[in-house]
Structure formats: structure tokens, C-alpha cells
């Protein structure tokens, strides 16, 4: 599970993510791969650490891209 992230994380980071995300969270990410990858691409464009966000803020990847943009844009203003 989570192998769809292999093009976005190096091998070591992917291993760490897989060790930390299990069960329903991993299942939900897998089921919503397209939306998750859109969010990852957006976050990468903002130069944010995808691995840490996947591990510590997994819920961010369950939102739609517009919600994520709003959250990140509000953080940029702080």
C-alpha cells in the first residue's frame, strides 16, 4: 500500500511513511490517489516537506485541493 507515492518520495522517505501510516489512513490515501497526488504536487510547488506532512498531518491529504490551498495560503500570511 502507498506505492503510488514512489514517484514523489525517495525510497527511504517512502519506507518511513509506510511505517507511520497504516490501517484506515493508508487505505483512504490509496483510495483517493488522484486527489492525494494533486495535493502533493501543490505542496511540492510550495517547497513543503511531503514526508513530514504525510506523517504528521495525514488529514490534510483527505481534504480537497481547494481546502488545502486555503489552509496553506492562510499560513503564508502569518
Helices and strands as residue ranges (DSSP letters): G 3-7, H 11-20, H 23-31, H 33-45, H 50-56, G 58-62, H 65-77
